[in-house]
Amino acid sequence: EKAYLPTLLDGANANTRENAKTFEAARYSFFYLAPGDYSALDPNYYGYFWPTQANAMFSSVETHLIAAEAEARLGNNANALTHLNAARADNDAYMANVVGAGSGWYTDYVLTDFDAGGIANTGTQTQADALLME
């Protein structure tokens, strides 16, 4: 119940990363059961934690996110965004497949989404910092 990931995926939580281009409900319900059988929040043993569920040790999402972070740290925000959007597209396709809920959960960001006042910026971050946070 004190895990951090549910707070990022739960649209009702103050820590959520949801915005107009990111809808985490499918991923939240794929990972967690709320209310759970044993606690207020259980791992979804019918979803991600199902014994025969295929889970990659390394994924294209992780690879794109590593590349996005590296590009952002080098100051190449446009290249970082390209990798971030590729990871989002892969997540979108994966969730559509495993949840059967269609696509459109993760639409592409544009660089201005990371500017102060953008949907992926807390309002006090530089574009680069907001991109890294995402």
N, C-alpha and C positions, 0 to 999 in steps of 0.2 A: 504493500500500500504506500510505501515511501519512495517508490521508483520514480525517476525523473521523466522517462519517456512518456508515460501516460499524460503527464501535465502538458507536454508539447503537442500530443495528438488530440487531446480532448478540447473541442471547440468551446466548451464552457469554462475552461480554466484560464486564468490570467496569463499563464506562461505559453499559451498555445501559439503555434506558428501558423495557424489558419489565417487566411485573408481572402480577398476576392479571387485570387488565382490558385489558392491551395485549400483543398477540402479534405480533411483527414478522417472523416467518419468511417470510411471503409477500412482504412488501415488500423484505426483504433479498434474496431470490432473484430478485425482479423487477428489482432494480437491479444485482446483482452475480453473477458466476460464481466459485465457489470450490470446488476450485482452478480457476484460469483457464487458458486456453490459453497465455498469454504471461507470466503472473506468478501469484503466490499468490491474487490477487484481481483479476479483470478486470471492466470494465463489462459488463453483460449485453446483448450485441448481439442477443439473441433476445427480449429483454424491453423494458425502458424505452428502451434505446438502439437498438432496431430502426429502420432508416431510415424506415419508414412509420408508426411509432408516433405517434399523436396526442398532443401535449404542449401543454397550455395555457400561454400567456404569463402569464395571471392566472387564478386558480382560486377557487372558493368556499372551499376549504380555507384558502388564503392570506388571503382577506378575513376569514373568521371568526377566524383566528389574530391578525390585526392588531386586530380589534375586541376580542378577548379580552384582549390585552395592554393596550390602552387602558383598558378597564374595570377591569382589575386595578390599573393604576397610579393610577386615580381612587379606588380603594378599594371598588369595586363587585364584590366577589368572586362573588356569585351571578350577576350578569350575565356576568362573565368566564367562569364555568363553563358557562353556557348556550351561549356562542359556542364554547368549547373542545369541548363535547360535539357541537355541530353539525359542527365540523371533523372530529372523530373519526368521526361517522356518514358523512360524505362520503368519508373515507378508506376506511372499511369497505366502502361500496358500490363504490367504484372498484376496490379490490383484489379483491372478489368477482367483478367484471366482467372484469378483465384477467387474473387468475390462474385464475379459474374455481373458486375454493376456498371458496365459500359465505361467509356473513358470520359475525360474532361475533369478529372479530379485535380490534375496538376497542369495548368496551362503555362505557356512560356512567360517568363519575366522579360522585361526590357530594362535597360540600365537606369532609366529614370525612376523605376520602382524602388531603387536603392538610394535615391537622393533624399535629403531631409524633406520630410513631408510625404515621401513615397510609401506605398503599402508595405514595404519590407524594411522600413527604417523606423527606429524608435523615436526619431526626431532629433536626436543629438549625435548621431553617428555620421562619419564621413561615408561616402559611397562605398569605398573600399572596405571599411569596417562592417557596414551593413551587409555587404556581399559575403564577407567572411563569416558573419554570424548565421547567415542562411545556410 
